[in-house]
Amino acid sequence: MAHINIIAAIAENNAIGLRGKLLYWLPADLKRFKALTTGHTIIMGRKTFDSLPKGALPNRRNVVLSSTGKKFPGAETFVSLQEALASCATEEEVYIIGGASVYAEALPLADRLCLTEVHDTPAEADAFFPEFNREEWKVAFSEKHESDEKHNKSFDFIDYIKK
């Protein structure tokens, strides 16, 4: 069975998006996302797929969850997370990349959370990462990043593994 990883950038209030867009433009976060997910399967909801600027992400198996079974260019479609995960049974690593409802459904199944914790609370957000009990997770990796000319907010990369 594949290791199930959740990858997200979250604000201090767990906000992750507004009107179908990410809240923060953090080049280091995007670079880390690419480094972690390249060569693996990424699973996302339809709205997340629709938000990708160029469609399916290259050098990854793109899987989209759609209750209607609609097809998406460059991606496989499944009607449920369970079906999608079953199709990944022989893979080593699977990354859940959003959105909020997919994160909520995947959280109890996840082995690892790869979070970018942004030191900010946005004025407005309409999508949130699910609450999780940090006591059930152990920090396996942590790296601090101060704000700079490319990053207008400070943030930490933190990987949690289930205890």
Backbone as a ProteinNet text record, in pm:
[ID]
protein_1_A
[PRIMARY]
MAHINIIAAIAENNAIGLRGKLLYWLPADLKRFKALTTGHTIIMGRKTFDSLPKGALPNRRNVVLSSTGKKFPGAETFVSLQEALASCATEEEVYIIGGASVYAEALPLADRLCLTEVHDTPAEADAFFPEFNREEWKVAFSEKHESDEKHNKSFDFIDYIKK
[TERTIARY]
84.3	0	87.9	46.6	122.5	121.6	231	231.2	144.5	55	-32.7	19.7	59.3	112	11.6	-3.6	-85	11.6	-1.1	87.4	2.2	33.9	-46.6	32.6	-5.7	43.8	-73.7	-55.8	-167.2	-129.4	-226.5	-208	-228.7	-206.1	-220.2	-362.5	-462	-601.4	-645.7	-549.3	-571.9	-627.4	-631.8	-679.6	-583.9	-641.4	-559	-593.2	-710.3	-745.2	-855	-868	-973	-1012.5	-1140	-1194	-1111.9	-1079.1	-1009.5	-861.8	-804.2	-661.5	-589.6	-459.4	-378.1	-369.4	-351.3	-343.3	-205.6	-102	33.5	113.3	197.3	291.5	429	474.2	600.4	686.5	779	859	926.3	974.1	1038.7	937.3	812.9	707.2	676.9	668.2	640.2	753.7	876.9	993.7	990.6	955.6	946.8	834.6	720.6	607.7	652.5	720.7	767.2	866.4	962.3	1064.2	1002.3	903.9	841.5	750.2	674	569.2	614.8	721.9	766.2	799	748.7	770.7	670.7	574.7	475.1	333.8	237.1	96.7	47.8	-25.5	-91.8	-241.6	-313.9	-459.9	-519.8	-617.2	-678.4	-825.5	-898.5	-1036.2	-1045.8	-1164.4	-1188	-1152.3	-1190.5	-1162	-1011.8	-938.7	-792.8	-734.9	-781.7	-733.6	-764.2	-886.1	-925.4	-839.6	-783.3	-702.4	-558.3	-516	-378.1	-362.9	-264.9	-255.6	-236.8	-165.4	-139.6	-198.1	-296.4	-356.4	-270.6	-278.1	-208.2	-61.1	-11.4	128	221.1	329.8	419.4	497.2	536	621.3	557.9	426.5	350.9	227.7	178.6	50.1	-56.5	-137.1	-241.6	-372	-430	-557.3	-654.6	-771.7	-873.6	-994.9	-1047.9	-1171.9	-1287.6	-1383.6	-1500.7	-1620.9	-1720.3	-1838.3	-1914.1	-1895.6	-1963.9	-1885.2	-1756.3	-1672.8	-1623.2	-1640.3	-1593.2	-1444.6	-1402.8	-1261.7	-1187.2	-1059.2	-974.1	-848.6	-806.9	-690.6	-563.3	-497.1	-372.1	-388.3	-511.6	-536.7	-630.8	-618.7	-714.7	-822.6	-944.5	-1055.6	-1112.4	-1140.6	-1208.4	-1321.1	-1427.7	-1542.5	-1526.6	-1427	-1407.8	-1259.3	-1225.5	-1087.8	-1048.7	-1141	-1110.4	-1073	-1149.4	-1118.6	-982	-955.7	-828	-712.7	-726.1	-620	-602.3	-710.6	-700.9	-618.7	-629.7	-553.5	-404.9	-370.9	-232.1	-167.5	-231.2	-187.6	-42	9.9	147.2	249.4	203.6	295.1	352.9	472.4	539	479.3	467.5	423.1	308.2	206.5	93.7	79.4	56.3	39.8	-101	-168.4	-299.4	-271.5	-317.1	-279.9	-398.8	-513.9	-626.1	-747.7	-849.3	-867.8	-919.8	-991.8	-1031.5	-1107.9	-1204.9	-1285.2	-1203.2	-1110.7	-1024.7	-927.3	-872.1	-785.7	-861.6	-983.7	-1062.7	-1087.4	-1117.1	-1142.8	-1014	-901.9	-775.8	-702.8	-730.2	-654.4	-649.9	-762.8	-754.7	-671	-649.3	-574.4	-426.4	-390.1	-255.8	-149.3	-31.9	85.8	174.4	169.9	259.7	190.2	215.5	168.6	291.8	296.6	407	350	363.5	296.9	396.2	349.5	416.8	328	376.4	297.1	337.3	245.2	272.4	237.9	329.2	309.4	225.6	95.7	4.1	-138.2	-229.5	-372.3	-432.4	-479.5	-530.5	-660.4	-682.2	-804.7	-926	-907.2	-1018.8	-973.9	-1057.7	-1032.4	-1165.9	-1178.4	-1302.4	-1275.2	-1148.5	-1112.1	-1012	-1032.8	-951.9	-904.6	-782.9	-729.5	-803.2	-834.3	-907.8	-826.1	-896.6	-830.6	-771	-653.2	-595.8	-530	-529.8	-474.3	-323.2	-249.5	-103.9	-41	-115.5	-65.5	-54.2	-128.1	-126.1	-14.7	61.3	164.4	297.6	405.5	540.5	610.5	680.6	755.4	877	884.9	996.2	1098.3	1054	1140.2	1083.4	1171.6	1127.7	1236.7	1193.8	1289.4	1225.3	1289.4	1235.2	1280.4	1190.5	1221.9	1170.4	1259.4	1219.5	1167.9	1090.4	1046.6	1168.6	1165.1	1275.5	1219	1308.1	1260	1166.3	1173.4	1085.8	965.7	970.2	867.9	820.7	696.2	649.2	601.7	601.5	565.3	673.3	693.3	781.4	698.4	767.5	697.6	793.5	736.1	815.5	769.5	863.2	831.7	830.5	720.7	714.4	651.9	723.5	670.3	633.7	509.1	459.6	439	474.6	439.4	348.4	254.3	157.9	230.2	196.6	260.1	209.6
-120	0	125.1	221.6	346.7	424.8	498.8	596.7	713.5	758.7	870.2	996.2	1089.7	1218	1327	1420.5	1538.9	1655.9	1736.5	1850.6	1976.1	2078.4	2201.1	2316.2	2435.8	2558.1	2615.3	2630.2	2673.2	2796.5	2884	3002.6	2963.2	3057.7	3028.4	2988.4	3031.1	2992.6	2877.2	2804.4	2690.2	2729.1	2858.4	2901.3	2851.2	2805.8	2757.9	2824.9	2888.6	2945.1	3048.2	3118.8	3218.4	3220.9	3199.5	3201.3	3116.2	2995	2900.7	2926.5	3015.4	3047.5	3024.5	2995.9	2987.1	3124.8	3128	3255.1	3320.7	3239.8	3292.9	3249.6	3339.9	3307.6	3299.1	3176.5	3152	3061.4	3119.4	3037.8	2917.2	2931.1	2817.5	2705	2741	2641.9	2570.1	2644	2583.4	2489.3	2529.8	2446.7	2317.4	2329.4	2210.6	2118.3	2176.6	2098.2	2016.2	2082.2	2014.1	1904	1933.8	1835.6	1712.2	1732.9	1620	1537.4	1603.7	1532	1476.8	1530.4	1483.4	1334.3	1261.3	1117.9	1036.5	1103.3	1033.6	1065.9	1005.7	1032.7	1147.4	1239.3	1346.1	1328.2	1339.9	1325.8	1457.9	1503.9	1633.3	1630.7	1727.3	1746.7	1823.4	1827.9	1894.7	2042.6	2111.6	2255.5	2281.9	2195.9	2210.6	2191.6	2089.4	2069.6	2192.5	2242.4	2360.1	2482	2487.6	2603.8	2597.1	2481.4	2468.9	2551.4	2641.7	2735.5	2669.5	2555.4	2490.2	2349.4	2320.5	2187.2	2087.3	1961.1	1851.8	1886	1852.3	1882.1	1778.3	1824.1	1731.5	1640.6	1524.9	1427.8	1375.1	1370.5	1313.9	1244.5	1143.7	1085.1	1172.4	1239.5	1328.7	1250.7	1254.3	1187.9	1293.4	1299.3	1396.7	1321.9	1370.3	1314.4	1397.2	1328.6	1397.5	1306.8	1353.1	1269.9	1241.2	1324.2	1302.5	1211.4	1185.2	1101.8	1175.8	1307.2	1389.5	1365.1	1368	1347.3	1481.3	1476.3	1594.7	1565.6	1658	1631.8	1605.1	1494.3	1460.7	1399.7	1365.7	1312.1	1192.4	1108.4	999.3	1049.6	999.8	1044.5	926.6	951.1	852.7	923.9	849.7	913	921.4	848.1	854.6	845.9	896.6	888	741.2	659.5	517	448.7	477.2	420.2	466.9	597.4	653.3	587.9	575.1	514.4	366.6	297.1	156.4	143.3	240.9	237.3	265	309.7	344	239.8	126.3	27.8	-13.9	-18.2	-65.2	48.1	170.2	284.2	310.6	371.9	400.2	521.2	631.7	758.1	818.1	863.2	934.2	1065.7	1173.3	1305.1	1357.1	1392.4	1456.8	1606.8	1674.9	1815.8	1911.4	1862.5	1953	1918.7	1992.5	2101	2057.5	2150.3	2135	2004.6	1971.3	1851.2	1724.1	1726	1609	1594.9	1706.2	1701.1	1641.9	1687.5	1640.2	1489.7	1441.5	1298	1216.3	1270.8	1196.9	1200.4	1302.4	1320.2	1195.1	1126.9	1007.5	894.1	897	791.7	824.7	949.7	998.3	943	919.3	877.2	996.8	1100.3	1214.9	1341.3	1450.7	1583.2	1664.9	1715.6	1801.1	1941.9	2016.1	2145.2	2260.5	2364.5	2493.7	2578	2607.9	2684.7	2831	2910.8	3051.2	3134.4	3221.6	3304.3	3426.9	3400.3	3505.5	3453.9	3546.2	3515.2	3607.6	3550.5	3634.6	3705.4	3821.2	3896.4	3821.2	3744.8	3675.7	3537.9	3438.1	3302.7	3229.3	3135.3	3056.7	2905.9	2868.4	2726.5	2707.5	2601.2	2578.6	2434.4	2416.6	2284.2	2233.1	2103.6	2053.3	2064.3	2083.7	2082.9	1943.9	1937.8	1807.6	1817.9	1707.2	1700.4	1681	1785.9	1780	1678.8	1638.7	1537.1	1400.6	1379	1250.7	1243	1351.8	1361	1398.2	1351.1	1380.6	1461.2	1567.6	1646.6	1565.7	1538.1	1461.5	1553	1672.5	1767.4	1906.3	2001.9	2140	2232.8	2334.2	2429.1	2567.2	2663.6	2800.4	2883.1	2970.8	3063.3	3201.4	3297.4	3435.9	3498.9	3604.8	3676.7	3741.6	3756.2	3817.3	3881.9	3916.7	3987.2	3902.7	3768.9	3681.2	3628.7	3643	3585.7	3694.2	3740.5	3851.5	3807.2	3679.4	3625.6	3527.6	3516.6	3411.3	3282.8	3170.3	3041.1	2932.7	2818.5	2701.2	2583	2504.7	2372.8	2277.8	2206.2	2108.7	1980.6	1870.6	1739.7	1669.3	1625.9	1549.5	1404.9	1311.7	1172	1124.9	1037.2	987.7	905.8	930.9	857.4	713.3
0	0	0	-72.6	-84.8	45.9	69.1	177.1	131.4	216.4	181.7	248.7	164.5	209.8	175.9	265.3	237.7	228.8	125	108.4	93	173.7	173.1	233.1	192.5	256.5	334.3	465.6	550.1	631.8	648.9	732.3	879	969.2	1112	1150.7	1072.1	1098.4	1008.8	951.2	861.7	725.2	693.2	561.2	453.9	340.3	228.9	96.4	86	-43.9	-38.3	-149.6	-167.4	-314.5	-340	-476.5	-573.6	-530.6	-617.6	-638.2	-559.8	-573.8	-440.8	-449.9	-329.3	-264.7	-134.5	-62.8	-74.9	-93.2	-88	-209.6	-257.9	-364.3	-298.4	-273	-204.2	-292.6	-368.9	-460.9	-395.1	-272.3	-204.3	-179	-149.1	-128.1	-259.5	-368.6	-498.9	-539.5	-511.4	-542.3	-460	-332.7	-246.2	-293.7	-329.7	-380.3	-501.5	-594.3	-715.4	-681	-592.4	-554.5	-489.2	-402.9	-332	-422	-509.4	-584.3	-719.6	-777.7	-909.4	-903.4	-1002.8	-1009.6	-930.6	-867.3	-785.8	-835	-770.9	-802.2	-715.3	-776.8	-702.4	-719.8	-609.6	-610.7	-568.3	-646.8	-618.6	-656.2	-601	-640.4	-771.7	-828.1	-956	-952	-845	-837.3	-830.9	-762.5	-758.6	-897.8	-969.2	-1106.8	-1191.9	-1179.6	-1258	-1226.4	-1105.9	-1066	-1117.5	-1167.1	-1215.8	-1343.4	-1347.2	-1459.4	-1595.5	-1599.3	-1728.5	-1734.2	-1649.6	-1649.7	-1573.8	-1616.8	-1547.6	-1525	-1405.7	-1371.1	-1433.8	-1496.7	-1566.9	-1471.8	-1525.9	-1456.1	-1327.8	-1326.6	-1216.1	-1274.3	-1206.1	-1243.3	-1177.6	-1258.1	-1208.9	-1195.6	-1076.5	-1050.9	-999.5	-1063.3	-1025.5	-972.9	-860	-804.6	-856.9	-918.4	-972.7	-957.9	-884.7	-861.8	-991.3	-1092.8	-1221	-1313.6	-1278.9	-1364.6	-1487.9	-1490.7	-1602.9	-1625.8	-1751.9	-1785.9	-1787.4	-1750.4	-1746.9	-1827.7	-1915	-2000.7	-1920.4	-1952.8	-1886.4	-1749.3	-1712.7	-1578.1	-1585	-1484	-1465.7	-1370.9	-1388.8	-1304.2	-1226.5	-1099.4	-1015.5	-943.5	-911.1	-845.8	-694.1	-637.6	-492.5	-458.4	-341.3	-292.9	-275.4	-224.4	-203.6	-334.7	-442.4	-574.5	-622.5	-606.4	-650.6	-575.4	-443.3	-363.4	-398.8	-426.9	-466.6	-594.6	-684.4	-809.8	-786.6	-666.7	-631.9	-541.2	-524.4	-425	-441.2	-563.4	-584.9	-582.5	-562.5	-563.8	-425.8	-425.9	-299	-228.5	-301.7	-242.9	-323.5	-252.1	-312.2	-236.7	-310.1	-248.9	-273.7	-165.9	-172.8	-178.2	-286.2	-303.2	-291.5	-248.7	-224.9	-307.2	-283.8	-191.8	-55.6	6.6	146.9	173.9	91.2	118.9	97.1	1.3	-21.3	95.8	143	261.9	380.4	402	516.5	508.6	388.5	371.2	385.3	339.2	340	473.7	554.9	679.8	768.2	792.1	878.7	817.7	685.9	617.3	601.1	625.2	593.5	686.9	627.9	703.7	737.2	648.7	664.4	614.6	684.7	643.7	608.6	486.7	441.7	433.9	542.7	550.7	539.6	474.8	478.5	567	686.4	781.8	769.9	715.1	686.4	809.8	849.5	968.7	931.9	913.5	871.8	889.9	909.9	905	799.6	689.1	581	620.5	561.6	588.3	536.3	429.6	366.4	319.5	338.7	289.1	284.4	189.4	183	178.1	189.4	194	307.8	384.7	504.3	512	562.3	592	714.8	720	837.3	966.3	1076	1206.9	1228.1	1287.7	1321.8	1458.2	1529.1	1663.3	1653.1	1682.9	1670.2	1766.2	1869.3	1963.2	1896	1786.8	1717	1612.8	1600.8	1497	1560.3	1500.3	1546	1436.5	1474.5	1376.2	1331.9	1200.7	1145.8	1078.2	1040.7	970	991.4	1012.7	1030.5	978.5	901.7	845.6	841.5	907.6	913.6	794.7	748.2	639.1	675.9	678.8	705.9	577	590.5	471	406.5	273.3	199.9	73.5	-19.9	-139.9	-226.4	-214.8	-294	-214.5	-83.6	4.1	100.7	82.5	166.5	304.9	330.9	463.2	507.7	638.1	688.8	698.9	693.7	693.8	738.3	775.8	813	729.1	681.8	624.8	743.2	763.2	872.7	818.4	835.8	800.5	929.9	936	1049.9	1006.7	1093.5	1067.3	1180.3	1142.3	1239.8	1345.5	1472.5	1584.7	1587.3
[MASK]
+++++++++++++++++++++++++++++++++++++++++++++++++++++++++++++++++++++++++++++++++++++++++++++++++++++++++++++++++++++++++++++++++++++++++++++++++++++++++++++++++++

